[in-house]
Amino acid sequence: MHQLSNMGLVRLRIRELAQEKGWTLKEVSERSGVIYSTVRSYARRRAMTTVDFTAIHKLARTFEVTIEDLVEILEE
């Protein structure tokens, strides 16, 4: 089990970043090594209270952005 990080209310900018690269969510999953169901869930949810930090790190690295650019903080 990866450590989960509680960051208040957050949204991950997966959909926008994937569109910029011209990638499908499936491609994001393949490139990042984060399982597709997780990528899809994170992309669909408008707000989350708990996220998998390992997944966020892999996704940020895949998109070549900082974690701050990937995570939109809605409410702390």
N, CA, C and O atoms as a Tripos MOL2 file, in Angstrom:
@<TRIPOS>MOLECULE
protein
  304   303    76     0     0
PROTEIN
NO_CHARGES

@<TRIPOS>ATOM
      1 N           0.8450   -1.1910    0.0000 N.3       1 MET1
      2 CA          0.0000    0.0000    0.0000 C.3       1 MET1
      3 C           0.8860    1.2500    0.0000 C.2       1 MET1
      4 O           1.7590    1.4060    0.8540 O.2       1 MET1
      5 N           0.6540    2.1070   -0.9420 N.am      2 HIS2
      6 CA          1.4140    3.3520   -1.0100 C.3       2 HIS2
      7 C           0.8750    4.3230    0.0240 C.2       2 HIS2
      8 O          -0.2850    4.2460    0.4280 O.2       2 HIS2
      9 N           1.7160    5.2170    0.4340 N.am      3 GLN3
     10 CA          1.2700    6.2180    1.3940 C.3       3 GLN3
     11 C           0.2670    7.1450    0.7180 C.2       3 GLN3
     12 O           0.4860    7.6310   -0.3910 O.2       3 GLN3
     13 N          -0.8190    7.3710    1.4060 N.am      4 LEU4
     14 CA         -1.8330    8.2810    0.8890 C.3       4 LEU4
     15 C          -1.6340    9.6410    1.5290 C.2       4 LEU4
     16 O          -1.3080    9.7470    2.7110 O.2       4 LEU4
     17 N          -1.8310   10.6590    0.7460 N.am      5 SER5
     18 CA         -1.6120   12.0080    1.2330 C.3       5 SER5
     19 C          -2.9390   12.7340    1.3070 C.2       5 SER5
     20 O          -3.6720   12.7850    0.3190 O.2       5 SER5
     21 N          -3.2570   13.2900    2.4440 N.am      6 ASN6
     22 CA         -4.4690   14.0760    2.5800 C.3       6 ASN6
     23 C          -4.0980   15.5390    2.4080 C.2       6 ASN6
     24 O          -3.4060   16.1140    3.2480 O.2       6 ASN6
     25 N          -4.5550   16.1320    1.3290 N.am      7 MET7
     26 CA         -4.1410   17.4880    0.9760 C.3       7 MET7
     27 C          -5.3160   18.4530    0.9720 C.2       7 MET7
     28 O          -5.2890   19.4480    0.2480 O.2       7 MET7
     29 N          -6.3550   18.1790    1.7710 N.am      8 GLY8
     30 CA         -7.5500   18.9840    1.6710 C.3       8 GLY8
     31 C          -8.3240   18.4950    0.4590 C.2       8 GLY8
     32 O          -8.3380   17.2940    0.1870 O.2       8 GLY8
     33 N          -8.9560   19.3740   -0.2590 N.am      9 LEU9
     34 CA         -9.7210   18.9870   -1.4450 C.3       9 LEU9
     35 C          -8.8980   19.3300   -2.6850 C.2       9 LEU9
     36 O          -8.5280   20.4850   -2.8950 O.2       9 LEU9
     37 N          -8.6180   18.3250   -3.4920 N.am     10 VAL10
     38 CA         -7.7790   18.5440   -4.6720 C.3      10 VAL10
     39 C          -8.3970   17.9280   -5.9190 C.2      10 VAL10
     40 O          -9.2780   17.0720   -5.8450 O.2      10 VAL10
     41 N          -7.9140   18.3840   -7.0530 N.am     11 ARG11
     42 CA         -8.2790   17.8190   -8.3420 C.3      11 ARG11
     43 C          -6.9900   17.6400   -9.1260 C.2      11 ARG11
     44 O          -6.1070   18.4970   -9.0890 O.2      11 ARG11
     45 N          -6.8840   16.5220   -9.8340 N.am     12 LEU12
     46 CA         -5.6970   16.3010  -10.6600 C.3      12 LEU12
     47 C          -5.9940   16.7390  -12.0870 C.2      12 LEU12
     48 O          -7.0600   16.4340  -12.6220 O.2      12 LEU12
     49 N          -5.0610   17.4510  -12.7060 N.am     13 ARG13
     50 CA         -5.2620   18.0160  -14.0350 C.3      13 ARG13
     51 C          -4.8580   17.0200  -15.1350 C.2      13 ARG13
     52 O          -4.2370   17.4000  -16.1280 O.2      13 ARG13
     53 N          -5.2140   15.7560  -14.9470 N.am     14 ILE14
     54 CA         -4.8010   14.7010  -15.8820 C.3      14 ILE14
     55 C          -5.4020   14.9140  -17.2680 C.2      14 ILE14
     56 O          -4.7000   14.8400  -18.2770 O.2      14 ILE14
     57 N          -6.7060   15.1790  -17.3100 N.am     15 ARG15
     58 CA         -7.3870   15.3170  -18.6040 C.3      15 ARG15
     59 C          -6.7830   16.4520  -19.4410 C.2      15 ARG15
     60 O          -6.5230   16.2830  -20.6320 O.2      15 ARG15
     61 N          -6.5630   17.6060  -18.8060 N.am     16 GLU16
     62 CA         -6.0140   18.7530  -19.5390 C.3      16 GLU16
     63 C          -4.6030   18.4560  -20.0350 C.2      16 GLU16
     64 O          -4.2680   18.7480  -21.1830 O.2      16 GLU16
     65 N          -3.7770   17.8730  -19.1660 N.am     17 LEU17
     66 CA         -2.3960   17.5920  -19.5450 C.3      17 LEU17
     67 C          -2.3260   16.5230  -20.6350 C.2      17 LEU17
     68 O          -1.4830   16.6020  -21.5280 O.2      17 LEU17
     69 N          -3.1970   15.5380  -20.5650 N.am     18 ALA18
     70 CA         -3.2350   14.5000  -21.6050 C.3      18 ALA18
     71 C          -3.6400   15.1060  -22.9480 C.2      18 ALA18
     72 O          -3.0760   14.7650  -23.9870 O.2      18 ALA18
     73 N          -4.6220   16.0060  -22.9160 N.am     19 GLN19
     74 CA         -5.0630   16.6520  -24.1590 C.3      19 GLN19
     75 C          -3.9390   17.4640  -24.7830 C.2      19 GLN19
     76 O          -3.7640   17.4550  -26.0020 O.2      19 GLN19
     77 N          -3.1710   18.1710  -23.9450 N.am     20 GLU20
     78 CA         -2.0430   18.9580  -24.4600 C.3      20 GLU20
     79 C          -1.0430   18.0760  -25.1980 C.2      20 GLU20
     80 O          -0.4580   18.4920  -26.1980 O.2      20 GLU20
     81 N          -0.8490   16.8510  -24.6970 N.am     21 LYS21
     82 CA          0.1130   15.9300  -25.3060 C.3      21 LYS21
     83 C          -0.5120   15.1000  -26.4230 C.2      21 LYS21
     84 O           0.1980   14.4310  -27.1730 O.2      21 LYS21
     85 N          -1.8430   15.1430  -26.5350 N.am     22 GLY22
     86 CA         -2.5270   14.3210  -27.5200 C.3      22 GLY22
     87 C          -2.6000   12.8530  -27.1110 C.2      22 GLY22
     88 O          -2.6450   11.9670  -27.9640 O.2      22 GLY22
     89 N          -2.6100   12.5980  -25.8030 N.am     23 TRP23
     90 CA         -2.6440   11.2320  -25.2870 C.3      23 TRP23
     91 C          -4.0340   10.8750  -24.7960 C.2      23 TRP23
     92 O          -4.7720   11.7320  -24.3090 O.2      23 TRP23
     93 N          -4.3880    9.5910  -24.9290 N.am     24 THR24
     94 CA         -5.5940    9.0720  -24.2970 C.3      24 THR24
     95 C          -5.2480    8.7440  -22.8440 C.2      24 THR24
     96 O          -4.0750    8.7060  -22.4710 O.2      24 THR24
     97 N          -6.2700    8.5120  -22.0370 N.am     25 LEU25
     98 CA         -6.0110    8.1200  -20.6430 C.3      25 LEU25
     99 C          -5.3040    6.7690  -20.6010 C.2      25 LEU25
    100 O          -4.5060    6.5060  -19.7020 O.2      25 LEU25
    101 N          -5.6050    5.9080  -21.5870 N.am     26 LYS26
    102 CA         -4.9320    4.6030  -21.6740 C.3      26 LYS26
    103 C          -3.4310    4.8080  -21.9010 C.2      26 LYS26
    104 O          -2.6050    4.1320  -21.2880 O.2      26 LYS26
    105 N          -3.0900    5.7470  -22.7880 N.am     27 GLU27
    106 CA         -1.6760    6.0440  -23.0460 C.3      27 GLU27
    107 C          -1.0000    6.6280  -21.8010 C.2      27 GLU27
    108 O           0.1540    6.3110  -21.5110 O.2      27 GLU27
    109 N          -1.7180    7.4770  -21.0720 N.am     28 VAL28
    110 CA         -1.1710    8.0310  -19.8340 C.3      28 VAL28
    111 C          -0.8340    6.8900  -18.8820 C.2      28 VAL28
    112 O           0.2280    6.8840  -18.2590 O.2      28 VAL28
    113 N          -1.7420    5.9300  -18.7730 N.am     29 SER29
    114 CA         -1.5270    4.7700  -17.9100 C.3      29 SER29
    115 C          -0.2940    3.9840  -18.3430 C.2      29 SER29
    116 O           0.5520    3.6370  -17.5180 O.2      29 SER29
    117 N          -0.1980    3.7060  -19.6400 N.am     30 GLU30
    118 CA          0.9300    2.9210  -20.1600 C.3      30 GLU30
    119 C           2.2560    3.6490  -19.9650 C.2      30 GLU30
    120 O           3.2570    3.0360  -19.5920 O.2      30 GLU30
    121 N           2.2600    4.9490  -20.2150 N.am     31 ARG31
    122 CA          3.5010    5.7200  -20.1070 C.3      31 ARG31
    123 C           3.9510    5.9070  -18.6560 C.2      31 ARG31
    124 O           5.1470    5.9480  -18.3680 O.2      31 ARG31
    125 N           2.9780    6.0190  -17.7500 N.am     32 SER32
    126 CA          3.3010    6.3260  -16.3550 C.3      32 SER32
    127 C           3.4850    5.0860  -15.4910 C.2      32 SER32
    128 O           4.1620    5.1330  -14.4640 O.2      32 SER32
    129 N           2.8820    3.9770  -15.9090 N.am     33 GLY33
    130 CA          2.9200    2.7860  -15.0730 C.3      33 GLY33
    131 C           1.8610    2.8090  -13.9770 C.2      33 GLY33
    132 O           1.8490    1.9410  -13.1040 O.2      33 GLY33
    133 N           0.9730    3.7960  -14.0210 N.am     34 VAL34
    134 CA         -0.1430    3.8720  -13.0670 C.3      34 VAL34
    135 C          -1.3160    3.1240  -13.6960 C.2      34 VAL34
    136 O          -1.6630    3.3730  -14.8510 O.2      34 VAL34
    137 N          -1.9270    2.2080  -12.9440 N.am     35 ILE35
    138 CA         -2.9720    1.3830  -13.5510 C.3      35 ILE35
    139 C          -4.1060    2.2430  -14.1020 C.2      35 ILE35
    140 O          -4.4470    3.2930  -13.5580 O.2      35 ILE35
    141 N          -4.6790    1.7510  -15.2160 N.am     36 TYR36
    142 CA         -5.6740    2.5220  -15.9600 C.3      36 TYR36
    143 C          -6.8650    2.9190  -15.1010 C.2      36 TYR36
    144 O          -7.3430    4.0500  -15.1960 O.2      36 TYR36
    145 N          -7.3490    2.0130  -14.2700 N.am     37 SER37
    146 CA         -8.5330    2.3430  -13.4480 C.3      37 SER37
    147 C          -8.2440    3.5270  -12.5250 C.2      37 SER37
    148 O          -9.1290    4.3410  -12.2600 O.2      37 SER37
    149 N          -7.0110    3.6200  -12.0400 N.am     38 THR38
    150 CA         -6.6240    4.7480  -11.1790 C.3      38 THR38
    151 C          -6.5510    6.0350  -11.9840 C.2      38 THR38
    152 O          -7.0680    7.0680  -11.5590 O.2      38 THR38
    153 N          -5.9040    5.9740  -13.1550 N.am     39 VAL39
    154 CA         -5.7960    7.1650  -14.0210 C.3      39 VAL39
    155 C          -7.1940    7.6680  -14.3780 C.2      39 VAL39
    156 O          -7.4720    8.8650  -14.2960 O.2      39 VAL39
    157 N          -8.0700    6.7410  -14.7750 N.am     40 ARG40
    158 CA         -9.4260    7.1140  -15.1820 C.3      40 ARG40
    159 C         -10.1940    7.7190  -14.0140 C.2      40 ARG40
    160 O         -10.8880    8.7240  -14.1690 O.2      40 ARG40
    161 N         -10.0650    7.1040  -12.8560 N.am     41 SER41
    162 CA        -10.7520    7.5990  -11.6560 C.3      41 SER41
    163 C         -10.2650    9.0020  -11.2990 C.2      41 SER41
    164 O         -11.0720    9.8910  -11.0260 O.2      41 SER41
    165 N          -8.9520    9.1990  -11.3010 N.am     42 TYR42
    166 CA         -8.3850   10.5110  -10.9650 C.3      42 TYR42
    167 C          -8.7770   11.5640  -12.0100 C.2      42 TYR42
    168 O          -8.9940   12.7250  -11.6640 O.2      42 TYR42
    169 N          -8.8670   11.1700  -13.2690 N.am     43 ALA43
    170 CA         -9.2070   12.1230  -14.3280 C.3      43 ALA43
    171 C         -10.6700   12.5370  -14.2400 C.2      43 ALA43
    172 O         -11.0130   13.6740  -14.5640 O.2      43 ALA43
    173 N         -11.5320   11.6260  -13.8050 N.am     44 ARG44
    174 CA        -12.9770   11.8940  -13.7810 C.3      44 ARG44
    175 C         -13.4290   12.6740  -12.5610 C.2      44 ARG44
    176 O         -14.3900   13.4400  -12.6300 O.2      44 ARG44
    177 N         -12.7490   12.4870  -11.4570 N.am     45 ARG45
    178 CA        -13.2490   13.0670  -10.2060 C.3      45 ARG45
    179 C         -12.9620   14.5560  -10.1230 C.2      45 ARG45
    180 O         -11.8460   15.0130  -10.3690 O.2      45 ARG45
    181 N         -13.9950   15.2920   -9.7710 N.am     46 ARG46
    182 CA        -13.8650   16.7460   -9.6760 C.3      46 ARG46
    183 C         -13.1190   17.1720   -8.4230 C.2      46 ARG46
    184 O         -12.4520   18.2060   -8.3970 O.2      46 ARG46
    185 N         -13.2450   16.3530   -7.3820 N.am     47 ALA47
    186 CA        -12.5860   16.6960   -6.1180 C.3      47 ALA47
    187 C         -12.3000   15.4280   -5.3360 C.2      47 ALA47
    188 O         -13.1330   14.5240   -5.2740 O.2      47 ALA47
    189 N         -11.1250   15.3660   -4.7440 N.am     48 MET48
    190 CA        -10.7220   14.2200   -3.9470 C.3      48 MET48
    191 C         -10.1100   14.7220   -2.6500 C.2      48 MET48
    192 O          -9.5510   15.8170   -2.5860 O.2      48 MET48
    193 N         -10.2280   13.9010   -1.6260 N.am     49 THR49
    194 CA         -9.5690   14.2620   -0.3710 C.3      49 THR49
    195 C          -8.2950   13.4500   -0.1890 C.2      49 THR49
    196 O          -7.3850   13.8800    0.5200 O.2      49 THR49
    197 N          -8.2190   12.2800   -0.8180 N.am     50 THR50
    198 CA         -7.0560   11.4160   -0.6310 C.3      50 THR50
    199 C          -6.5280   10.9670   -1.9850 C.2      50 THR50
    200 O          -7.2890   10.5350   -2.8510 O.2      50 THR50
    201 N          -5.2270   11.0740   -2.1520 N.am     51 VAL51
    202 CA         -4.6030   10.6500   -3.4010 C.3      51 VAL51
    203 C          -3.3720    9.8090   -3.1020 C.2      51 VAL51
    204 O          -2.7610    9.9360   -2.0410 O.2      51 VAL51
    205 N          -3.0210    8.9600   -4.0360 N.am     52 ASP52
    206 CA         -1.8460    8.1010   -3.9130 C.3      52 ASP52
    207 C          -0.6260    8.9060   -4.3490 C.2      52 ASP52
    208 O          -0.4820    9.2330   -5.5270 O.2      52 ASP52
    209 N           0.2440    9.2220   -3.4090 N.am     53 PHE53
    210 CA          1.3800   10.0890   -3.7090 C.3      53 PHE53
    211 C           2.3080    9.4720   -4.7530 C.2      53 PHE53
    212 O           2.8600   10.1810   -5.5940 O.2      53 PHE53
    213 N           2.4780    8.1480   -4.6970 N.am     54 THR54
    214 CA          3.3390    7.4760   -5.6850 C.3      54 THR54
    215 C           2.7730    7.6680   -7.0880 C.2      54 THR54
    216 O           3.5180    7.9370   -8.0300 O.2      54 THR54
    217 N           1.4580    7.5290   -7.2270 N.am     55 ALA55
    218 CA          0.8090    7.7190   -8.5310 C.3      55 ALA55
    219 C           0.9760    9.1570   -9.0070 C.2      55 ALA55
    220 O           1.2790    9.3930  -10.1770 O.2      55 ALA55
    221 N           0.7810   10.1150   -8.1120 N.am     56 ILE56
    222 CA          0.9420   11.5320   -8.4820 C.3      56 ILE56
    223 C           2.3660   11.8080   -8.9590 C.2      56 ILE56
    224 O           2.5790   12.5090   -9.9480 O.2      56 ILE56
    225 N           3.3200   11.2530   -8.2490 N.am     57 HIS57
    226 CA          4.7240   11.4490   -8.6210 C.3      57 HIS57
    227 C           4.9890   10.8820  -10.0220 C.2      57 HIS57
    228 O           5.6270   11.5340  -10.8490 O.2      57 HIS57
    229 N           4.5020    9.6760  -10.2790 N.am     58 LYS58
    230 CA          4.7030    9.0490  -11.6020 C.3      58 LYS58
    231 C           4.0080    9.8540  -12.6930 C.2      58 LYS58
    232 O           4.5650   10.0440  -13.7740 O.2      58 LYS58
    233 N           2.8030   10.3250  -12.4180 N.am     59 LEU59
    234 CA          2.0570   11.0930  -13.4170 C.3      59 LEU59
    235 C           2.7410   12.4210  -13.7130 C.2      59 LEU59
    236 O           2.8460   12.8160  -14.8740 O.2      59 LEU59
    237 N           3.2040   13.1080  -12.6850 N.am     60 ALA60
    238 CA          3.8990   14.3850  -12.8990 C.3      60 ALA60
    239 C           5.1430   14.1650  -13.7490 C.2      60 ALA60
    240 O           5.4270   14.9430  -14.6590 O.2      60 ALA60
    241 N           5.8860   13.0970  -13.4470 N.am     61 ARG61
    242 CA          7.1000   12.8010  -14.2070 C.3      61 ARG61
    243 C           6.7540   12.4710  -15.6630 C.2      61 ARG61
    244 O           7.4650   12.8780  -16.5820 O.2      61 ARG61
    245 N           5.6740   11.7410  -15.8630 N.am     62 THR62
    246 CA          5.2510   11.3670  -17.2170 C.3      62 THR62
    247 C           4.8770   12.6000  -18.0380 C.2      62 THR62
    248 O           5.2400   12.7110  -19.2090 O.2      62 THR62
    249 N           4.1520   13.5190  -17.4150 N.am     63 PHE63
    250 CA          3.7380   14.7430  -18.1070 C.3      63 PHE63
    251 C           4.8480   15.7990  -18.1520 C.2      63 PHE63
    252 O           4.7060   16.8310  -18.8080 O.2      63 PHE63
    253 N           5.9530   15.5300  -17.4480 N.am     64 GLU64
    254 CA          7.0590   16.4800  -17.3560 C.3      64 GLU64
    255 C           6.6110   17.8090  -16.7530 C.2      64 GLU64
    256 O           6.9530   18.8840  -17.2460 O.2      64 GLU64
    257 N           5.8370   17.7040  -15.6720 N.am     65 VAL65
    258 CA          5.4070   18.8900  -14.9280 C.3      65 VAL65
    259 C           5.7250   18.6570  -13.4550 C.2      65 VAL65
    260 O           6.0280   17.5370  -13.0430 O.2      65 VAL65
    261 N           5.6530   19.7200  -12.6760 N.am     66 THR66
    262 CA          5.8440   19.5670  -11.2340 C.3      66 THR66
    263 C           4.5540   19.0240  -10.6290 C.2      66 THR66
    264 O           3.4900   19.0870  -11.2440 O.2      66 THR66
    265 N           4.6640   18.4980   -9.4350 N.am     67 ILE67
    266 CA          3.4690   18.0370   -8.7270 C.3      67 ILE67
    267 C           2.5050   19.2070   -8.5310 C.2      67 ILE67
    268 O           1.2890   19.0340   -8.6060 O.2      67 ILE67
    269 N           3.0490   20.3850   -8.2830 N.am     68 GLU68
    270 CA          2.2010   21.5930   -8.1120 C.3      68 GLU68
    271 C           1.4070   21.8970   -9.3800 C.2      68 GLU68
    272 O           0.2870   22.4030   -9.3050 O.2      68 GLU68
    273 N           1.9810   21.5900  -10.5460 N.am     69 ASP69
    274 CA          1.2660   21.8210  -11.8090 C.3      69 ASP69
    275 C           0.2030   20.7700  -12.0620 C.2      69 ASP69
    276 O          -0.7800   21.0360  -12.7540 O.2      69 ASP69
    277 N           0.3860   19.5820  -11.5130 N.am     70 LEU70
    278 CA         -0.5530   18.4840  -11.7100 C.3      70 LEU70
    279 C          -1.7300   18.5670  -10.7550 C.2      70 LEU70
    280 O          -2.8610   18.2440  -11.1190 O.2      70 LEU70
    281 N          -1.4590   19.0020   -9.5290 N.am     71 VAL71
    282 CA         -2.4680   19.0170   -8.4690 C.3      71 VAL71
    283 C          -3.0610   20.4050   -8.3330 C.2      71 VAL71
    284 O          -2.3430   21.3720   -8.0820 O.2      71 VAL71
    285 N          -4.3560   20.5030   -8.4980 N.am     72 GLU72
    286 CA         -5.0410   21.7700   -8.2880 C.3      72 GLU72
    287 C          -5.6910   21.6980   -6.9050 C.2      72 GLU72
    288 O          -6.5470   20.8490   -6.6590 O.2      72 GLU72
    289 N          -5.2820   22.5860   -6.0130 N.am     73 ILE73
    290 CA         -5.8340   22.5850   -4.6630 C.3      73 ILE73
    291 C          -7.1200   23.4110   -4.6690 C.2      73 ILE73
    292 O          -7.1110   24.6100   -4.9460 O.2      73 ILE73
    293 N          -8.2130   22.7380   -4.3570 N.am     74 LEU74
    294 CA         -9.5230   23.4010   -4.3750 C.3      74 LEU74
    295 C          -9.8410   24.0110   -3.0190 C.2      74 LEU74
    296 O         -10.4430   25.0800   -2.9210 O.2      74 LEU74
    297 N          -9.4170   23.2990   -1.9720 N.am     75 GLU75
    298 CA         -9.7700   23.7330   -0.6210 C.3      75 GLU75
    299 C          -8.8040   23.0690    0.3440 C.2      75 GLU75
    300 O          -8.6060   21.8560    0.2770 O.2      75 GLU75
    301 N          -8.2090   23.8260    1.2270 N.am     76 GLU76
    302 CA         -7.2730   23.2260    2.1850 C.3      76 GLU76
    303 C          -7.9480   23.0330    3.5320 C.2      76 GLU76
    304 O          -7.3230   22.5400    4.4710 O.2      76 GLU76
@<TRIPOS>BOND
     1     1     2 1
     2     2     3 1
     3     3     4 2
     4     3     5 am
     5     5     6 1
     6     6     7 1
     7     7     8 2
     8     7     9 am
     9     9    10 1
    10    10    11 1
    11    11    12 2
    12    11    13 am
    13    13    14 1
    14    14    15 1
    15    15    16 2
    16    15    17 am
    17    17    18 1
    18    18    19 1
    19    19    20 2
    20    19    21 am
    21    21    22 1
    22    22    23 1
    23    23    24 2
    24    23    25 am
    25    25    26 1
    26    26    27 1
    27    27    28 2
    28    27    29 am
    29    29    30 1
    30    30    31 1
    31    31    32 2
    32    31    33 am
    33    33    34 1
    34    34    35 1
    35    35    36 2
    36    35    37 am
    37    37    38 1
    38    38    39 1
    39    39    40 2
    40    39    41 am
    41    41    42 1
    42    42    43 1
    43    43    44 2
    44    43    45 am
    45    45    46 1
    46    46    47 1
    47    47    48 2
    48    47    49 am
    49    49    50 1
    50    50    51 1
    51    51    52 2
    52    51    53 am
    53    53    54 1
    54    54    55 1
    55    55    56 2
    56    55    57 am
    57    57    58 1
    58    58    59 1
    59    59    60 2
    60    59    61 am
    61    61    62 1
    62    62    63 1
    63    63    64 2
    64    63    65 am
    65    65    66 1
    66    66    67 1
    67    67    68 2
    68    67    69 am
    69    69    70 1
    70    70    71 1
    71    71    72 2
    72    71    73 am
    73    73    74 1
    74    74    75 1
    75    75    76 2
    76    75    77 am
    77    77    78 1
    78    78    79 1
    79    79    80 2
    80    79    81 am
    81    81    82 1
    82    82    83 1
    83    83    84 2
    84    83    85 am
    85    85    86 1
    86    86    87 1
    87    87    88 2
    88    87    89 am
    89    89    90 1
    90    90    91 1
    91    91    92 2
    92    91    93 am
    93    93    94 1
    94    94    95 1
    95    95    96 2
    96    95    97 am
    97    97    98 1
    98    98    99 1
    99    99   100 2
   100    99   101 am
   101   101   102 1
   102   102   103 1
   103   103   104 2
   104   103   105 am
   105   105   106 1
   106   106   107 1
   107   107   108 2
   108   107   109 am
   109   109   110 1
   110   110   111 1
   111   111   112 2
   112   111   113 am
   113   113   114 1
   114   114   115 1
   115   115   116 2
   116   115   117 am
   117   117   118 1
   118   118   119 1
   119   119   120 2
   120   119   121 am
   121   121   122 1
   122   122   123 1
   123   123   124 2
   124   123   125 am
   125   125   126 1
   126   126   127 1
   127   127   128 2
   128   127   129 am
   129   129   130 1
   130   130   131 1
   131   131   132 2
   132   131   133 am
   133   133   134 1
   134   134   135 1
   135   135   136 2
   136   135   137 am
   137   137   138 1
   138   138   139 1
   139   139   140 2
   140   139   141 am
   141   141   142 1
   142   142   143 1
   143   143   144 2
   144   143   145 am
   145   145   146 1
   146   146   147 1
   147   147   148 2
   148   147   149 am
   149   149   150 1
   150   150   151 1
   151   151   152 2
   152   151   153 am
   153   153   154 1
   154   154   155 1
   155   155   156 2
   156   155   157 am
   157   157   158 1
   158   158   159 1
   159   159   160 2
   160   159   161 am
   161   161   162 1
   162   162   163 1
   163   163   164 2
   164   163   165 am
   165   165   166 1
   166   166   167 1
   167   167   168 2
   168   167   169 am
   169   169   170 1
   170   170   171 1
   171   171   172 2
   172   171   173 am
   173   173   174 1
   174   174   175 1
   175   175   176 2
   176   175   177 am
   177   177   178 1
   178   178   179 1
   179   179   180 2
   180   179   181 am
   181   181   182 1
   182   182   183 1
   183   183   184 2
   184   183   185 am
   185   185   186 1
   186   186   187 1
   187   187   188 2
   188   187   189 am
   189   189   190 1
   190   190   191 1
   191   191   192 2
   192   191   193 am
   193   193   194 1
   194   194   195 1
   195   195   196 2
   196   195   197 am
   197   197   198 1
   198   198   199 1
   199   199   200 2
   200   199   201 am
   201   201   202 1
   202   202   203 1
   203   203   204 2
   204   203   205 am
   205   205   206 1
   206   206   207 1
   207   207   208 2
   208   207   209 am
   209   209   210 1
   210   210   211 1
   211   211   212 2
   212   211   213 am
   213   213   214 1
   214   214   215 1
   215   215   216 2
   216   215   217 am
   217   217   218 1
   218   218   219 1
   219   219   220 2
   220   219   221 am
   221   221   222 1
   222   222   223 1
   223   223   224 2
   224   223   225 am
   225   225   226 1
   226   226   227 1
   227   227   228 2
   228   227   229 am
   229   229   230 1
   230   230   231 1
   231   231   232 2
   232   231   233 am
   233   233   234 1
   234   234   235 1
   235   235   236 2
   236   235   237 am
   237   237   238 1
   238   238   239 1
   239   239   240 2
   240   239   241 am
   241   241   242 1
   242   242   243 1
   243   243   244 2
   244   243   245 am
   245   245   246 1
   246   246   247 1
   247   247   248 2
   248   247   249 am
   249   249   250 1
   250   250   251 1
   251   251   252 2
   252   251   253 am
   253   253   254 1
   254   254   255 1
   255   255   256 2
   256   255   257 am
   257   257   258 1
   258   258   259 1
   259   259   260 2
   260   259   261 am
   261   261   262 1
   262   262   263 1
   263   263   264 2
   264   263   265 am
   265   265   266 1
   266   266   267 1
   267   267   268 2
   268   267   269 am
   269   269   270 1
   270   270   271 1
   271   271   272 2
   272   271   273 am
   273   273   274 1
   274   274   275 1
   275   275   276 2
   276   275   277 am
   277   277   278 1
   278   278   279 1
   279   279   280 2
   280   279   281 am
   281   281   282 1
   282   282   283 1
   283   283   284 2
   284   283   285 am
   285   285   286 1
   286   286   287 1
   287   287   288 2
   288   287   289 am
   289   289   290 1
   290   290   291 1
   291   291   292 2
   292   291   293 am
   293   293   294 1
   294   294   295 1
   295   295   296 2
   296   295   297 am
   297   297   298 1
   298   298   299 1
   299   299   300 2
   300   299   301 am
   301   301   302 1
   302   302   303 1
   303   303   304 2
@<TRIPOS>SUBSTRUCTURE
     1 MET1         2 RESIDUE 1 A MET
     2 HIS2         6 RESIDUE 1 A HIS
     3 GLN3        10 RESIDUE 1 A GLN
     4 LEU4        14 RESIDUE 1 A LEU
     5 SER5        18 RESIDUE 1 A SER
     6 ASN6        22 RESIDUE 1 A ASN
     7 MET7        26 RESIDUE 1 A MET
     8 GLY8        30 RESIDUE 1 A GLY
     9 LEU9        34 RESIDUE 1 A LEU
    10 VAL10       38 RESIDUE 1 A VAL
    11 ARG11       42 RESIDUE 1 A ARG
    12 LEU12       46 RESIDUE 1 A LEU
    13 ARG13       50 RESIDUE 1 A ARG
    14 ILE14       54 RESIDUE 1 A ILE
    15 ARG15       58 RESIDUE 1 A ARG
    16 GLU16       62 RESIDUE 1 A GLU
    17 LEU17       66 RESIDUE 1 A LEU
    18 ALA18       70 RESIDUE 1 A ALA
    19 GLN19       74 RESIDUE 1 A GLN
    20 GLU20       78 RESIDUE 1 A GLU
    21 LYS21       82 RESIDUE 1 A LYS
    22 GLY22       86 RESIDUE 1 A GLY
    23 TRP23       90 RESIDUE 1 A TRP
    24 THR24       94 RESIDUE 1 A THR
    25 LEU25       98 RESIDUE 1 A LEU
    26 LYS26      102 RESIDUE 1 A LYS
    27 GLU27      106 RESIDUE 1 A GLU
    28 VAL28      110 RESIDUE 1 A VAL
    29 SER29      114 RESIDUE 1 A SER
    30 GLU30      118 RESIDUE 1 A GLU
    31 ARG31      122 RESIDUE 1 A ARG
    32 SER32      126 RESIDUE 1 A SER
    33 GLY33      130 RESIDUE 1 A GLY
    34 VAL34      134 RESIDUE 1 A VAL
    35 ILE35      138 RESIDUE 1 A ILE
    36 TYR36      142 RESIDUE 1 A TYR
    37 SER37      146 RESIDUE 1 A SER
    38 THR38      150 RESIDUE 1 A THR
    39 VAL39      154 RESIDUE 1 A VAL
    40 ARG40      158 RESIDUE 1 A ARG
    41 SER41      162 RESIDUE 1 A SER
    42 TYR42      166 RESIDUE 1 A TYR
    43 ALA43      170 RESIDUE 1 A ALA
    44 ARG44      174 RESIDUE 1 A ARG
    45 ARG45      178 RESIDUE 1 A ARG
    46 ARG46      182 RESIDUE 1 A ARG
    47 ALA47      186 RESIDUE 1 A ALA
    48 MET48      190 RESIDUE 1 A MET
    49 THR49      194 RESIDUE 1 A THR
    50 THR50      198 RESIDUE 1 A THR
    51 VAL51      202 RESIDUE 1 A VAL
    52 ASP52      206 RESIDUE 1 A ASP
    53 PHE53      210 RESIDUE 1 A PHE
    54 THR54      214 RESIDUE 1 A THR
    55 ALA55      218 RESIDUE 1 A ALA
    56 ILE56      222 RESIDUE 1 A ILE
    57 HIS57      226 RESIDUE 1 A HIS
    58 LYS58      230 RESIDUE 1 A LYS
    59 LEU59      234 RESIDUE 1 A LEU
    60 ALA60      238 RESIDUE 1 A ALA
    61 ARG61      242 RESIDUE 1 A ARG
    62 THR62      246 RESIDUE 1 A THR
    63 PHE63      250 RESIDUE 1 A PHE
    64 GLU64      254 RESIDUE 1 A GLU
    65 VAL65      258 RESIDUE 1 A VAL
    66 THR66      262 RESIDUE 1 A THR
    67 ILE67      266 RESIDUE 1 A ILE
    68 GLU68      270 RESIDUE 1 A GLU
    69 ASP69      274 RESIDUE 1 A ASP
    70 LEU70      278 RESIDUE 1 A LEU
    71 VAL71      282 RESIDUE 1 A VAL
    72 GLU72      286 RESIDUE 1 A GLU
    73 ILE73      290 RESIDUE 1 A ILE
    74 LEU74      294 RESIDUE 1 A LEU
    75 GLU75      298 RESIDUE 1 A GLU
    76 GLU76      302 RESIDUE 1 A GLU
